[in-house]
């Protein structure tokens, strides 16, 4: 897998995942929507750690800085 995520993209995804987790565990969001958002937050966190977004690959998108 070739990295296709820049540092800004990773930071934004991590912050969104943290906000979703806080909202879920404080009870602000709950039920099916809460679980779906929590899973989405987990995906955001996982893709930010591996610096690869599978949805970017088919479209040729890369947020990495060019050398």
C-alpha positions as CSV (number, residue, x, y, z in Angstrom):
1,X,0.0,0.0,0.0
2,X,1.4,3.4,-1.0
3,X,0.7,6.1,1.5
4,X,-1.9,8.6,0.2
5,X,-2.7,10.7,3.3
6,X,-0.9,13.8,4.4
7,X,-0.4,14.9,8.0
8,X,-3.3,17.5,7.9
9,X,-5.7,14.8,6.7
10,X,-4.5,12.4,9.4
11,X,-5.0,15.1,12.1
12,X,-8.5,16.0,11.0
13,X,-9.5,12.3,10.9
14,X,-8.1,11.7,14.3
15,X,-9.9,14.7,15.8
16,X,-13.2,13.7,14.2
17,X,-12.8,10.1,15.6
18,X,-12.1,11.5,19.1
19,X,-15.1,13.8,19.0
20,X,-17.4,10.9,17.9
21,X,-16.0,8.7,20.7
22,X,-16.5,11.4,23.3
23,X,-20.1,12.1,22.1
24,X,-20.9,8.4,22.2
25,X,-19.5,7.6,25.6
26,X,-21.1,10.7,27.2
27,X,-24.5,9.5,25.8
28,X,-25.0,12.5,23.5
29,X,-25.4,10.1,20.5
30,X,-26.7,6.7,21.1
31,X,-28.6,3.8,19.5
32,X,-28.0,2.6,15.9
33,X,-26.7,6.0,14.8
34,X,-24.3,6.1,17.6
35,X,-22.9,2.7,16.8
36,X,-22.6,3.5,13.1
37,X,-20.7,6.8,13.9
38,X,-18.5,4.9,16.4
39,X,-17.5,2.4,13.7
40,X,-16.9,5.3,11.3
41,X,-14.7,6.9,13.9
42,X,-12.7,3.6,14.3
43,X,-12.2,3.5,10.5
44,X,-11.0,7.1,10.5
45,X,-8.6,6.3,13.3
46,X,-7.3,3.2,11.6
47,X,-6.8,4.9,8.2
48,X,-5.0,7.8,9.9
49,X,-2.6,5.4,11.6
50,X,-1.7,3.5,8.4
51,X,-1.7,6.7,6.3
52,X,-3.8,5.0,3.6
53,X,-7.4,5.6,2.6
54,X,-8.9,2.9,0.4
55,X,-11.4,5.4,-1.0
56,X,-8.7,7.7,-2.3
57,X,-7.0,4.9,-4.4
58,X,-9.6,4.4,-7.1
59,X,-9.8,8.1,-7.7
60,X,-6.1,8.8,-7.7
61,X,-6.4,11.2,-4.8
62,X,-3.4,11.9,-2.6
63,X,-3.1,14.5,0.2
64,X,0.6,13.8,0.7
65,X,3.0,16.6,-0.1
66,X,4.8,16.1,-3.4
67,X,8.6,16.0,-3.4
